[in-house]
Amino acid sequence: MEAETLAHLIADVIEAPDDERVARRVADEVKKMCERFPVYG
C-alpha cells in the first residue's frame, strides 16, 4: 500500500513540477509517511 502511495506522489510531482501547491502537498504526505515509518539507527 505504501509503495503505491509513494508512486502516486512521485507521479504527481512529475506531472506538475512547477506547481508549488503539489510540492507542498506531497512534502506533507511524505512527512506523515516518515513519521509512521521512522528510520532506526
Secondary structure as GFF3:
##gff-version 3
##sequence-region A 1 41
A	DSSP	alpha_helix	2	15	.	.	.	ID=ss1
A	DSSP	alpha_helix	20	36	.	.	.	ID=ss2
###
